[in-house]
């Protein structure tokens, strides 16, 4: 194997490593943005209204035979 073949192989490996590092960095940024978006959406959910006019026995049992 000549010297230029070895040099080409080494530079190709270096380019692949750099490309993978950039791809991983972009993926991490995208995941961070997605996490921030999800957190903002969860925080934007209004609290559930309480049903104050309903009798106390409602909502305690689930009909599992229907």
Secondary structure, 3 states (H helix, E strand, C coil): CCHHHHHHHHHHHHHHHHHHHHHHHHHHHHHHHHHHHHHHHHHHCCCCCCCCCCCCCCCCCCCCCC
